[in-house]
């Protein structure tokens, strides 16, 4: 009888251990599935970013109108729109008129892949320096998805600013709202308040700088898009990270201005330099610095 009871206890203990292992492995499996899904969908996100980047500077709508070849204007079918693969299989040429397809879409799709890769790498590096084992089971998946949304948005804004010196509100303002919501979802009321303060302070700081520069120099220095972009950055990283964004963005801007001046051979204060990509890079850097495993 005692042997039977002992065997029963061992069986119950073994069953409990198996259940605990299954519970611990479930978040890991879910996180791995999320990672796979994100990396598989990233080229699709990159393809959509390519549409935004091509159409917004031209004033074209992004929610309607079929994609078409820019040479023969033939509407593209589903097999012509597979991210990365279609360009490779067609060897960079239109299937109908054989004209060369601009590789811009391909580069954007490939650049979009670096966003989740950098977000994942940042978490691994943070775990290493904190002497914490990198465990997918303890990972904040929602924050990772937020990283990807922010990174893709910053990529689109940067390229558009390089093309036409404009940061469209149709991208900046929705990203600002998403950042505030993400702060509430991941950190509760305190997180949302910190993000709201960061957004407000970012807008005020750059708005005052823009007004002061215009009063002193009698011309525009910072554009309204830059002011809104910093406000959007504050909505994603909070109040404490604003000095990092402003400092890094300014440093990147100086480097870009010097490079532009050296390229043009003109060293003066009237050279137009898109500040959006510099600020976007600083926001992305600040976001990655906040990563936790």
Buried (B, 14 or more C-beta within 10 A) or exposed (E): EEEEEEEEEEEEEEEEEEEEEEEEEEBBEBBEEBBEEBBEBBBBBBBBBBBBBBBBBEEEEBEEEEBBBEBEEEEBEEEBBBBBEBBEEBEEBBBBEEEEBEEEBBEBBBBBBBBBEBBBEBBEBBBEEEEEEBEBEBBBBEBBBBBBBBBBBBBBBBBBBEBBBBBBEEBBEEBBEBBBBBBBEBBEEEBBBBBBBBBBBBBBBBBEBBEEBEEEEEEEBBBBBBBBBBBBBBBBBBBEBBEBBBEBBBEBBEEBBEEBBEEEEEEEEEEEBBBBBBBBBBBBBBBBBBBEB
